Each structure stands twice: as structure tokens, then as C-alpha cells.
Amino acid sequence: MSSEQHAPSAGEYITHHLQHLQKNFSFESVKQTSIVDFSLFNLDSLVFGSLLGLIAVWFLWVGARRATSGVPGRWQAAVEILFELVDNQAKSVIHNANSRRVVGPLALVVFVWIFAMNFMDMLPVDWLPKLWANAYAAAGHDPHHAYLRVVPTADLSTTLGMSTFVLLACLYYNIKIKGAGGWGHELIAAPFGDHWALWPFNFLMQMIEFLAKTVSHGMRLFGNMFAGELVFMLIALMGGAWALNATGISLAIGHVFAGTIWTLFHILVIVLQAFIFMMLTLIYIGQAHDAH
């Protein structure tokens, strides 16, 4: 092996950054070999997602603790603005006040949590992975095998897990609001009509609808955040190429210009994607309250 280490190519750089810190249930490092693999989990997504979820709940809890009937402070004002935003949307979708008391806070937590996870994409793309590689090397391991992805919503297992939870909430409210018999009748009576010959087709369409909503709900968030993460990597490669070659001032200018423009645009993306996921959560759960 040569003592002189070469810099990774663009493909190697991106491939390394797109690899999750994966463990099996014996906590051994493994790599995923198929599209669906339940024998392992992405530890980085679980850790960052859980920590950011706790931070989101803490943020809302502190805002509630500091609530006062007088002039609100900045923290309380921020929480009140978020609460009003979500509450107004919940009122327009879910007309049952009792259900809204549960679904509204759920949607609020979802919005803040997803925003926090999306916001991890605003950190320098090499910052936390570099710190992790240094810690890995200090422990006597090969830093080239130190994988870390810090944006949980750029992980399909995270977004599909959240959309599956929304599906379970929809099933729960369908049974709670309509009763097992009422919902069972709806599954075979809608959308084509309540005739015994149409029951199989109605049931099939209902199953397709539930599956399509769940998959599209998770895929939409994943696709946008994965694309954003990939663009940041490409922009980082522009700066890296200029730093290594010390030539081509256009690379340096392009790195700064593209990075600034994409960062400003991505602020809109991370807010919008959190809002869309929250709205779809309200809409899907709201549909469980409506009888066909």
C-alpha cells in the first residue's frame, strides 16, 4: 500500500457520505444488501431523530411553562405563533373538537420535529462526519469506515416510519369514530357503491388508497431532503476541487455563490416540507372522521 494517500474522487466522496452508520441487532457494523432489510437499522438516523424529537418537545414544553397572560416573551410568542398556525389548519380539516384536542398537538409536534430534522441539512456537510471520523480514528479504527449521516429525514426508513405511524393513527380514528362495523362497511361500500358485486373492488381500492397515501407521504419528504443533501455535497466538491488544485478561481466563486443561493432556497424547502407533512397528517386523520 502506498504511503501517499490520494484524495477521494467525487464518486467516492458522495458514496461515503451517503452511507449510514448501520448496525444489526447484535450491534455489529453491517451494510445493507437489499432494498428492504429488517435485519439492521440506521443508528445515526435513530440517534439524531430521537435527540431532535426530545429537543422539539422541550422547546414546546418550555414555551408552555413560560406562558403568561401578560406581554409574552419571544419564546412564548414563537410557540403561540406555531400553535395558532397549526390550530387554524386543524380547525379547517377536523371539525370534531374532542378529536382536535389530540390531533392538534400531535400535528404541532410533527411540524417542529420535522423542521428540526430538516434543519440539520443546514450544517456544513463535512462538519459532524469529520468529527465522527476523528473520534473513530482516535479509538484505533479506520476513519474511512466511519459513516455518519446527520439528516434523519433524508433516510427513507425514517420518513416511511413516520408515515406508517400516521396510517396507524388513521386506522385508530376510523375505528374510534365510526366503530369497527361502520368502518368495515365503509371499506366494502366506498367508493363505487353499496352493492355486493362491488364489494371486492371497493375493498381493493381502499387498500390501494391507504398504501399509496402512506408511501407517497413518506417518499415526498425523503425525496426533497435527499436531493437537498446531495446538492450540498456537490457544492462542497466545488470548494474541495479548488482547495486541492489552487487553480480555477471560478470554482471558488461558484462554490460561494451556489452555496449561498442554495442555502437561502433550502431554508424555504425545510420549512415547506415540514408544513406539507404536517398538513397531510391532518388531512389523512381528518378523512377518518368523514363517512362516505
N, C-alpha and C positions, 0 to 999 in steps of 0.2 A: 504494500500500500504506500502510495506517495506521501511524503511528509507535507507536501504543499496541498492544502485543501482548496478546491475550486469553489467559487460561488455557485449556489444552486441556479439552475436555469429557471425561466419563467414558469414552465410547466411543473417543475419540481417544487418551486416556491408555493404555487397555488395548491398543488396536490397535498403538500404538507399542512397548509393552513386549513384545508377542508376536511382533514381527518380528525374525528372526535377522539377524546380520551375514553376508550371503550373498555369495559370490564365485564367478565362473566359473573355468575352468582357465587363463584369461589373467590372473587375479587382478583382474578388474574387478568393481565392485559391480553386482549384479543382484538381481532379485526373482523368486521362484518363481511361475510362472503356472499350473502344473498340480499335481495331487496327487503324481504321480511325475515327477521331473525329475532325470535323471542328468547334466545339463549344468552343475550348480552344486553347491556344498557349503556347509554352515553352518560358517563359520570359527570362530565363538565356541564352538560345541559341540566342535569338534576341538581347539581350544587348551585350553579348560578341562578337557575329558575327558582329554587327554594329560597335562597337568600333574598332575591329581589321580591319574591312574594311576601316574605316577612317584612321587608322594608316598606312595601306598599301598604300593608295592614297597619304597620307602625305609623306611617305618615297620616293615614286617616284617623287612627286612634288618638294621636296627639292633637289633631285638629278638633276632634270631638271633645277631648279633655279641656282644651283651652277655650271652648265655646263660651261666649258671654253675650248677654242681651245688650250690652253697650256697643261702643265702636269696636268692630272686630280688628284684630291684628292681621298681619299679612298672611300668616299661616292659616288662620281661621277663614280669612277671605278667600284664599285659594281653594280650601276644601269646600266652602259654601258654593263657589262658582262651579266646581266639578259636580257637586251634589245637585245643584239646580239644573245643570246640563243633562245629567243622566235622568233625573226625576221627570223632567219635561218630556224626554223621549219615552220613558216608561209609561207615563200617563197617556201618551198618544197611541201606544201599542197595547197595553194591558189595562183593561177597564175595571178589572176586579181589584178593589182597594186592598183586600186582605192578601191577595197574591202579590200585589205590587210592593207590599212591605217587605217581602222576602226577596223577590226578583230584583227590585231596585238596588238594594245594597250589593247583591251578587254582581249586577252589571257594573256598578261603581268600582268594585274591587277588580273586576276583569279589566276594565279600562285602565286603571292606574297600574296594575300588574303588567299588562302587555306593553304599556308605554315604557315602563322601567326596563323590561327585557329588550324592547326595540332600541332604547337609548344606548344600550351597550355598544351598538354599532357606531356610535359617535366617538368612541375611544380610539386612539391610534391603533391601527390594525396589528402592529407588531409589539405593542407595549406589554400586555399581560402574557401573551405567548412567550416573549423573550424572558420575562421574569420567571416564568414556569420552567423554561429550558435551563436557565442558570441554576435554579433550585434542583432540577433534575441532575445536572452535571455535578453540583456540589454533593449530591448523595451518591456519586460514583456511577451514575448511569449514563448511557449515550444520549446526549441532548438532541440528536437527530430523531430520536424516538419519543421526544416529549411533545405530545399532541395536546392541543387545547383550543377549543372554540368557545367564545365568550358570549355569543348572541343566542340565547335559547330558542328564540322564535325563528332562527334560521335552521333549525333542526326539525325535520318533518315529524319525528316521534313526539316532540313537544306540542306542536300545533294540532296534530291529529288526536293526541291525548286530550287536549282541551276541548276540541270539537266533539269528541266522544262523550266527555262529561256533559256538554250541552245537550247531546242526544239523550243521555240518561235522565237529565232534568226534564226534557220534553216528555219522555215516556212517563215519568213520575207524575207530572201535572196532567197529562192526558187521563191517567187512571184516577187521580185525585179529583179532578173537576168533573169528568164525565162518568166515572165509575168503570169497573172492568167490563161490564156488559155493554154500556153505552159506547165505550171506545172500541170494543170488539165489533160491535155492529157498524161503527163508522169505517173500520178497516175493510169491511166487505161491501159497504153500501156506497162509498165515495171513491172516485169522482163520477162514475158512469151511471149510477142509479141503483136503487134497491130492488134488484131482480136476481133470483137465484142463479140464472145463467151467467150473470156478470160478476158474481162474487169472486171467482178466481182471478179475473182480470183486475178488479178493484184492489184486491189484496196485493197482487203483484205490483201494481202501480204505486201503492202506498209504501211497500218495501223499497222500491227503487227511489222514491222520493226521499225517504229517511236516509238511505245510503248516499244519494247524490248530495243532499244538504250537508251531511256530516263531512264527506270527503272534500267538497268544494270550500266549506267553511275553514277547514284546516289548511288546505292547499293554497288558498288565496293569501293568507298571512305568510306562510312559508315561502311561497314564490317571490313575493315582494322583498322580504327581508334577506333571502338567499341572494337574490340579484343585487341588492344594495351592498351586501358584504363582498360579493365578487367584484363589483366595480371599485370599491375601496382598495381591494388587493391590486387591481390593475393600475390604479393611480399610484399606489405605493411602489410598484415596479418601475414606473417612470422616474420617480425620485431615486430609487436604488440604482437604476442604469446610469443616471447622470453622476451619482456619487462615485460609482466604481470607475467609470471611464474618464471623469473630469473633463469631458468634452460634450459638445452639443448643448449650448445654453437653452435651446428650445425645449429640451427635456425638463430642465429645472423650471422654466416659466410655465410649461404645460402642467407640471406636477402641482405647482402652487395654484394656478388658475383653475384647473379641473378639480382639484381637491376642495377649493373654496366654493365653487359653484355646486358641486355635488353634495357637499356638506349642508349648504343652505337649502337645497332642494330636498335632501333626505330628512331634514327636520320636519318638513311637511309630511313626508311619507310615513315616518314613525308615528306621528300623531294621527294621521288619517287612517292608517291600518289598525291602530288601537280602537279608534272610533267605529270603524266598519265592523270589526269583530264584535264589539260591544252591541252595536245596533242589530246585527244578525242574531246575536244571543237573545236579545229582547224580542225580536220578530218571531224566531222559532218557538220560543217559550210562549209568546203571545198567541201563536196559532193553536197551541194546545188548549187554549181557553175558548176557542171558537168551534162551534159544531157546524158540520157541513149540512 
